[in-house]
Structure formats: C-alpha cells, structure tokens
Amino acid sequence: MTLSQEHEDFRLAVRDMAQKHVAPIANEIDKTNKFPEHLIDIFGEMGLIQLAVPEQYGGPGGDLLSGCIAREEVAYAGSMALAQLSGQNSIVVNAILGSASSQLLDEVMPELAKGRTITCIAITEPDVGSDPSLMTTRATKDGSRWIINGAKQFITWGSMAKYALVFARTNGRPGTKGISAFLVDTDQPGWIVTKHNDKMGQHGVPNNEIVLENVTVDDAYMVGEEGNGFGAAMHGLHLNRPTVSAIAVGAAQCALDYAIGYAKQRRAGGQFISEFQGLRWMMAEDYTQIEAARLLVYKCAAAYDRGASQDEVTKLSSMAKLFAAETVNRATANAVQILGGHGYMSDHPVERYMRDAKLISIYEGTSQIQRNIVAKRILR
C-alpha cells in the first residue's frame, strides 16, 4: 500500500520526535516504571494525544491511518508503552462521537482538543473480562442524574485520567442490552484508585483498579440511549484495535532491526552469525510477517477512512489485531533467540521487547476473541 505524501510527511515528523524524546528514555522508563509527564506537552503540541478530535472542536481531525502511523513510529523508537500516548484520547472520542449529547460534546471536546487531558475507558471488572454481559457495576437513576457503584479492574491510565468512559448496568435486561455508558469526571469524590498494578511489561503507563462509590453523573453525560452503551464501547474498541496492532508492528520491526544489527557484528565459528542459514531464514520470515502485518493494519485503517461498512471494519480490525499480536510475539522472541544469552540480559533491550509484546495478545480483546469475531463474520 502506497501512502500519500501527507501521511509520509506525518510519519517522518513523528519518527523524528520519537527518536529524540522517546528512544533515549525507553530503558529508563522500564526500570523506574514512572510515566514521563513532560511528554504530554510534547505529544500534545504535535496534536498526537488528541489526534481523533474533529476540527470543529479545535482538534487535528486526524484519520485512522494517521493514528496507526503515529503509534507504529513511537513503538519503533523502543517503547510500546509510550506508543499508547499517541491517540490517547481516540478510544473515548470515537466512542462518544455520534452518540453523546451536544451538551457533552460542546463541553468536553474543546478541552480534549488541547491535547493535555488524559482519558480512560472502564469496562473490565474483577470477575468480568472478555464477556462484559456479566458486568455488575450499577448506575441508579436519581432525578436528573445517575449514581454509579461498582469496581473496575486493569484500567489503563486510570490514575491519570481526567475523564473516564464508564460502563454500568442500568436495568434488568439480560446480557449487554442493559449496559449504559457514562462519561465521568474523575476529580469528583467516589472515583477511588485502590491499586497500581505491577505489570510484566509496558512499564511507565499506569494500570489500576478502581472503585466507584456513589459517583454522580448528569443525564447529559450518558453516552447514547439507556441500555445501548455496549455499542459505543464496541465502536471505540473496533477503531482502537488497528492502532494497537500498529504498536505491535512498530515493536516487531524495532526488535528485528536490533537483531539484524547484532547478527551482522557477532562472530561465532569464524564467521558472522548473520551468515548462518538458520538465523537468516528466521530473520527473513520475521521480515515477511511484519510487512504483511503492516499492510493488514493499513488496509483496515484505510477501509474505515474511506467509509467502509462497520461490519467490514470490525472484521479487518480483528484480523489485524490477531495477526499483529502473533507477529510481534514471534519476532521479539526470535530477537532474544538470535542474541542468545545476551538476549536474555537487560544489557540489550530485546528482553524488554519480548515482555512488552505479550500484552498485545491480551488487551483490547484476546487473540481467542479476535478469532471468534473473524469466524462469526466469514461463516454467517
């Protein structure tokens, strides 16, 4: 797929920024597990955090392909975690556009357009992961407002978010039909961060457990109609999956390029290990798989940007997520293998890439869930 000159220029701008501001601190972030807050201003100034906010609200109005390119380039700079800062608001923005009240959009979107506000989405609960129909968090109507009580788990950005898109059951209808969505201001009493999770990888971006105790939300901050919140969530997730897949592509390319550089300098048995056929085939296969994953991600984003049906975008987004997840896990593991004992040591970044990669096959819908989604659409 050939990118437009505009997209190519955008790629180079993000790459320059990421190599300057992300690459030098990637290892440090992994060791300290602290988010470098100064990057909010840098990313926001470039329009990356707020990339999906429409121009009518003062945002860049970036397309989905741009979001994928941005995340790919930051991941290529060596940090899958910080790649999430590109398009950080996108999942919330895409979920509420077209569903939220004009009052909500007019109040919140201009703030998000400034690129200094962090958001999060709160679906997963302690006993509810891949099947949100079992959700127990409840919102009870009280006049012109709703009162939310419950608990959420594995909430990325939960401790930093100014706004959270919270999903709660509002009636007794079975399955997902009784779930509604609310945009919650986390500064109010009742939004309680109870735990900062210690993750295997992708350090530096907070992941939290949240308790909601009598959190109040005005009627105008319900997203969509009552009982239809799950649709808003799925729309946001389907559009976020290709950008998560792009993170995988950037990280896989980063790991492979590092391994290639090492193999061309490391000698064994009187020759460079890049001359060993077994390693050459490994690198050739990884290169091919990464390029295929990249093209699938771009195809999905381009399909959405040109107005393809929701069903087609959903299928392509799950295909991209599944294939990119498998690719990055294989490529990072192979990079460790190519470096041998050195690859297992923290002196080289490939062990971190391998740890970071695992999350791609879990969050935003596991690889097993993606297989179910694709199968449903090709077999019906």
C-alpha positions in Angstrom: 0.0 0.0 0.0 1.4 3.4 -1.0 0.9 6.2 1.5 0.1 9.7 0.4 2.8 12.4 0.7 0.8 13.9 3.6 1.0 10.6 5.5 4.6 10.1 4.7 5.5 13.6 5.9 3.5 12.9 9.1 5.4 9.7 9.6 8.8 11.4 9.4 7.7 14.1 11.8 6.5 11.6 14.4 9.7 9.5 13.8 11.9 12.5 14.4 10.1 13.4 17.6 10.1 9.8 18.9 13.8 9.2 18.2 14.6 12.4 20.0 12.3 12.2 23.0 11.3 8.6 23.4 14.2 6.4 22.4 16.7 7.9 24.9 14.5 7.2 27.9 12.8 3.9 26.9 15.0 1.7 29.1 14.9 4.1 32.0 11.1 4.1 31.9 11.1 0.3 32.0 13.3 0.3 35.1 11.6 3.1 37.1 8.1 2.3 35.9 7.4 6.1 36.1 5.5 7.9 33.4 7.5 10.8 32.0 4.8 13.5 32.3 6.8 16.1 30.3 5.9 14.0 27.2 2.3 15.1 27.5 3.2 18.6 26.4 5.5 17.3 23.6 2.9 14.9 22.2 0.1 17.4 22.7 1.9 20.1 20.9 2.2 17.8 17.9 -1.5 17.0 18.1 -0.9 13.3 18.8 -2.8 12.9 22.1 -5.9 14.5 20.7 -5.4 13.2 17.1 -9.0 12.0 16.7 -10.7 15.1 17.9 -12.6 16.7 15.0 -11.5 20.1 13.6 -14.9 21.6 14.5 -13.9 21.3 18.2 -10.4 22.6 17.6 -8.7 19.2 17.2 -6.5 18.0 14.4 -9.2 15.8 12.9 -6.7 13.1 12.1 -7.8 10.0 10.2 -7.4 6.4 11.5 -4.4 5.7 9.2 -2.6 8.7 10.8 -3.3 7.2 14.3 -1.8 3.9 13.2 1.3 5.5 11.7 1.9 7.6 14.9 1.7 4.6 17.2 3.9 2.5 14.9 6.6 5.1 14.9 6.7 5.6 18.7 6.8 1.9 19.2 9.6 1.7 16.7 11.5 4.1 18.9 11.6 1.4 21.6 8.6 1.9 23.8 5.3 0.1 23.3 4.1 1.7 26.5 4.6 5.3 25.3 3.2 4.5 21.9 -0.2 4.5 23.7 0.2 8.2 24.3 -0.3 8.8 20.6 -4.0 9.0 20.0 -4.5 8.5 23.8 -8.0 10.1 23.6 -9.1 8.2 20.5 -11.0 5.4 22.0 -13.1 7.7 24.1 -13.5 10.3 21.3 -14.6 7.6 18.8 -17.0 6.1 21.3 -18.8 9.3 22.1 -18.9 11.0 18.7 -22.3 10.5 17.1 -23.7 9.0 20.4 -23.2 11.7 23.1 -25.4 14.7 23.6 -24.4 18.0 22.0 -24.0 19.4 25.6 -21.5 16.8 26.4 -19.6 17.2 23.2 -19.5 21.0 23.4 -18.2 20.9 27.0 -15.6 18.1 26.7 -14.3 18.1 23.1 -12.7 21.6 23.2 -10.8 20.6 26.3 -9.6 17.3 24.8 -8.6 19.3 21.6 -5.9 21.0 23.7 -4.0 17.7 23.9 -3.3 17.9 27.7 -6.1 15.8 29.0 -5.8 12.1 29.6 -8.9 9.8 29.4 -9.6 6.1 30.0 -12.2 3.5 29.4 -13.6 1.4 32.3 -15.2 -1.9 31.2 -13.3 -4.8 32.8 -14.3 -5.8 36.3 -12.6 -8.2 38.8 -14.8 -11.1 37.6 -15.7 -9.8 34.1 -13.2 -9.7 31.3 -14.0 -11.0 27.8 -17.7 -11.3 28.5 -19.0 -7.8 29.6 -22.6 -9.1 29.7 -21.8 -10.3 33.2 -21.0 -6.8 34.4 -22.1 -6.0 37.9 -21.3 -2.2 38.2 -24.7 -0.5 38.5 -26.0 3.0 37.8 -29.2 4.0 39.5 -31.4 6.9 38.4 -31.9 9.7 40.9 -33.9 12.6 39.3 -31.8 14.1 36.5 -28.6 12.3 37.5 -27.2 8.8 37.8 -25.4 7.3 40.8 -22.8 4.7 39.9 -21.4 2.0 42.3 -19.1 -0.8 41.5 -15.4 -1.8 40.8 -13.3 -1.9 37.7 -10.0 -3.7 37.0 -7.0 -3.4 34.7 -7.9 0.2 33.8 -5.0 1.7 31.7 -4.4 5.4 32.6 -7.0 5.0 35.5 -4.9 7.1 37.9 -4.1 9.8 35.4 -7.4 10.2 33.6 -9.4 13.4 33.9 -12.4 11.7 32.2 -13.4 8.0 32.2 -15.9 6.3 29.9 -17.6 4.1 32.5 -19.9 1.2 31.6 -22.6 0.1 34.1 -25.8 -1.9 34.2 -28.9 0.4 34.4 -31.7 -2.1 34.1 -32.6 -5.7 34.4 -32.4 -6.6 30.8 -30.2 -9.6 30.1 -26.7 -9.6 28.5 -25.3 -6.4 27.1 -28.8 -4.8 26.5 -28.9 -3.4 30.0 -25.5 -1.7 29.9 -25.2 2.0 29.6 -22.2 4.3 29.1 -21.3 7.5 31.1 -18.5 10.0 30.8 -17.3 10.5 34.3 -15.2 13.4 35.7 -12.7 11.5 37.9 -12.0 14.6 40.0 -15.2 14.1 42.0 -15.4 12.2 45.2 -16.1 8.5 44.8 -13.6 7.7 42.0 -11.1 5.8 44.1 -7.9 4.3 42.8 -7.3 1.3 45.0 -4.3 -0.3 43.4 -1.5 0.4 41.0 -0.9 -2.9 39.2 2.7 -4.2 38.7 2.8 -5.4 35.2 5.1 -7.9 33.4 5.9 -5.3 30.8 4.9 -2.0 29.2 6.1 -0.2 32.2 5.6 3.6 32.6 1.9 3.7 31.7 -0.3 3.3 34.8 -2.8 0.4 35.1 -5.2 0.5 38.0 -8.0 -1.0 39.9 -10.8 1.4 40.6 -13.8 1.5 43.0 -16.8 3.8 42.3 -18.7 4.8 45.4 -21.8 6.9 44.7 -20.2 8.6 41.7 -22.7 11.0 40.2 -23.3 11.8 36.5 -25.8 14.1 34.9 -28.2 12.8 32.4 -26.4 14.7 29.7 -23.3 12.7 30.3 -24.9 9.4 29.4 -23.4 8.3 26.0 -26.2 7.2 23.8 -29.5 5.9 24.9 -30.0 3.9 28.1 -29.1 0.3 27.7 -27.2 0.9 24.4 -23.8 1.7 26.0 -22.2 -1.5 24.8 -22.5 -0.4 21.2 -20.5 2.7 22.0 -17.8 0.6 23.6 -17.5 -1.8 20.7 -17.3 1.1 18.2 -14.4 2.6 20.1 -12.7 -0.7 20.5 -13.0 -1.7 16.9 -11.3 1.5 15.9 -8.7 1.2 18.6 -7.6 -2.3 17.6 -5.8 -1.3 14.4 -3.9 1.3 16.3 -2.9 -1.3 18.9 -1.9 -3.6 16.0 0.3 -0.7 14.7 2.1 -0.7 18.0 2.8 -4.4 17.5 4.1 -3.7 14.0 6.5 -0.9 15.2 7.8 -3.0 18.1 8.3 -6.1 15.9 10.3 -4.0 13.4 12.3 -2.5 16.2 13.2 -5.9 17.6 14.1 -7.4 14.2 16.2 -4.4 13.2 18.1 -4.7 16.5 18.7 -8.4 16.0 19.9 -7.9 12.4 22.4 -5.3 13.6 23.6 -7.6 16.3 23.9 -10.6 13.9 26.0 -8.6 11.4 28.5 -7.8 14.2 28.6 -11.0 16.3 31.1 -13.7 15.2 30.9 -17.4 16.0 32.9 -20.2 14.5 34.9 -17.8 12.5 32.1 -16.0 10.8 29.3 -13.5 11.5 26.2 -15.2 12.8 24.2 -13.4 10.1 25.7 -15.9 7.7 24.2 -18.9 9.4 21.3 -20.2 7.3 19.1 -21.0 10.3 19.2 -17.4 11.5 18.9 -15.9 8.0 15.7 -17.9 7.5 14.4 -16.8 10.9 15.0 -13.1 10.1 13.6 -13.4 6.5 10.4 -15.0 7.9 10.0 -12.3 10.5 10.6 -9.5 8.0 7.9 -11.0 5.7 5.4 -11.4 8.6 6.0 -7.9 9.8 5.4 -6.4 6.3 2.2 -8.5 6.0 1.0 -7.3 9.4 1.7 -3.7 8.5 -0.2 -3.9 5.2 -3.2 -5.5 7.0 -3.2 -2.7 9.6 -3.1 -0.1 6.9 -5.8 -1.8 4.9 -8.1 -1.8 7.9 -7.4 1.9 8.6 -7.8 2.9 5.0 -11.1 1.0 4.8 -12.5 2.9 7.7 -11.3 6.2 6.4 -12.9 5.7 3.0 -16.3 4.8 4.7 -16.3 1.0 4.6 -19.2 -0.7 6.4 -18.9 -1.2 10.1 -19.1 -5.0 9.6 -16.1 -4.9 7.2 -14.1 -2.6 9.6 -14.9 -4.9 12.5 -13.6 -8.0 10.6 -10.5 -6.3 9.4 -9.7 -4.8 12.8 -9.9 -8.2 14.4 -7.8 -9.8 11.7 -5.1 -7.1 12.1 -5.1 -7.4 15.9 -4.8 -11.2 15.7 -2.1 -11.3 13.1 -0.1 -8.4 14.5 -0.2 -9.9 18.0 1.1 -13.2 16.8 3.8 -11.5 14.7 5.2 -9.3 17.5 5.3 -12.1 20.0 7.2 -14.3 17.5 9.5 -11.5 16.3 10.5 -10.4 19.8 11.1 -14.0 20.9 13.2 -14.6 17.9 15.2 -11.5 18.6 16.1 -12.8 22.0 17.0 -16.2 20.4 19.3 -14.6 17.9 21.2 -12.7 20.6 21.4 -16.0 22.6 22.5 -15.5 26.2 23.0 -11.8 25.6 19.3 -11.5 24.5 18.2 -12.7 27.9 20.1 -10.0 29.7 18.9 -6.5 30.3 22.1 -5.1 28.7 20.1 -5.4 25.5 16.5 -4.2 25.0 15.2 -7.3 23.3 14.2 -9.0 26.6 12.1 -5.9 27.3 10.5 -6.0 23.9 9.6 -9.6 24.5 7.9 -8.8 27.8 6.1 -5.8 26.4 4.8 -7.8 23.4 2.8 -10.3 25.4 0.2 -7.7 26.3 -0.8 -7.2 22.7 -2.4 -10.7 22.5 -4.4 -10.0 25.7 -5.7 -6.5 25.9 -8.3 -4.9 23.6 -9.7 -8.4 23.2 -7.6 -11.6 23.4 -6.4 -13.4 20.3 -9.0 -16.0 21.0 -11.8 -13.4 21.0 -10.4 -12.0 17.7 -10.6 -15.5 16.1 -14.3 -15.7 17.3 -15.1 -12.3 15.7 -13.5 -13.1 12.4 -15.1 -16.6 12.3 -18.5 -15.1 13.0 -18.3 -12.7 10.1 -16.9 -15.1 7.5 -19.2 -18.1 8.3 -22.6 -16.4 8.7 
